[in-house]
């Protein structure tokens, strides 16, 4: 189990640091979904939280971003913000559904 958690955390970090920087992120939402289902260590949670902030900031700030990444999946719960990056980008996502740290980034972007 620990290896799976680490693999997903590392995959998420890689996806954000490399793919999202170029406006891409083919597996970003699936990896983030799996992370939400795993019991992460406190250190792993901090890493995910830090990179969540980068996702919010990047999705709002990037000039060019892949359409598939900002096409919302309406079959997913709205509370799972990573499936609703189009709303995040357009600033129409309900801020009260975001964790406090992400809410601050979102509202101040």
N, C-alpha and C positions, 0 to 999 in steps of 0.2 A: 504494500500500500504506500509506503513512504516513497518508493521509487516512482510510482505513478504520479504522486503529488508533485514531486520535484520535476519530473518530466513535463507536466502540464504548466507549472510555474515557469520553467525555463522556456518552453514553447511560447508562452504568452509574452514573456520579455522579448524574445527574439522577434516575434511577429510585430510587436510595437516598435522596437528599436530599429528594425530594418525594413519591414514591409510597409508599415503605416507611415514611416518617414517619407515614402515615395507615393503615398496616397492609396496604397494597397492594403490588403489584410484578409486574404481569402479564408483563412481558418480562425481569424481573431474571435468571431462571435461563438463558434463551436467550442473553442478552447476555453473562452471565458465562461460559457455555460457549464462546462465540466468542472471548472474551478469552483463554481458556486455550489456544486454538489459534493465536493470533497471536504473533509475535515483537515484544514491546513494548520500548520504550526503557526505560532505568533509571528515568527520571522517571515514565513511564506506569505502570511496575510498582509504584512507590511509591504512586501515586494509587490503583491497584486494591487494593493491600494495605491501605491505610488504610480504604478503603470496605468491603473484606471484613470487617474488624474491626467496622465499624458494622453490617453485616448480621448477624453472629453475635450481637452485643450486642442489637440490635433484636428479632431473632426470639425471643430468650430473654425479653427484658424487656417487650415490648409486651403490653398486656392483650388487645387485639383485633387479630387478624391474619387475612387472608383465607384461607379453607380451601384454595383452590387453591395457595397459596404454601407451605403446610405439609403438603401431600399429597405424600409421597415418590414419586419415579419409580424403581421397583425395576428398571427396564430399564437404568438408568444405573449406571456403576461407583460403588461406595461411596466411592472415593477422591475423586470429584467431589462434594464436600460440598454444593454449592449445589443439587443435585437431592434432597437428603435433609434439608431444613430442618425437617421434622417431627421427625426424630430429634434434630436439634440443639436444637429447642425443648424436647423432652422429656428432654434430657440423656442420650439413649441412643446417641448417635453415638459411635463409637470415637475417642476423643481422639487416639490415636496416629496416626490418618490425617490429622490437620490439620497444616498448617505450624506451626512453633513459635509464632509471634506469635498465630495464631488459637487455638492450643491453650491458651495462657495466658488469653486472653479467655474462652474456653469454660469452662475449669475454674474460673475466678474469678467467673463470672457468677452 
